[in-house]
């Protein structure tokens, strides 16, 4: 009965999608946002005469962009942090250490050196699969991913 409610997801597609989201998270966390600056030099371009009925305020549009871009990055990172915080302790540890902190961390380092006591490769894989499934459902609920793209393809026997 539970399988009727929860979708069956393609493990590889789910992992690839989530790793892309985590990459974006790491980029947002590590690379500072460069504010746009307003051009104060007059531009000498040929402009057609007549009313365009459009008001232009370069300073205001630049300020709005700077505020919105920074807020969007912070909101994205907060959403990922919130979703990961709802996982079990072992799942949280795995996701944070493997995917959210640095680029060059490998699975074997996590299951041999970070987990205390260390776990086997198979146990690590089970924990990761369970965490990815939960994360996919939670992030789909928040509109970051689409579950239809991650559903397991069924082979029809015709």
Secondary structure, DSSP 8 states (H G I E B T S, - for coil): -HHHHS--B-HHHHHHHHHHHHHHHHHHHHS---------S--------S-------HHHHHHHHHHHHHHHHHHHHHHHHHHHHTS-HHHHHHHIIIIIS-SS--HHHIIIIISSS---HHHHHHHHHHHHHHHHHHHHHTTSS-GGGTB-------
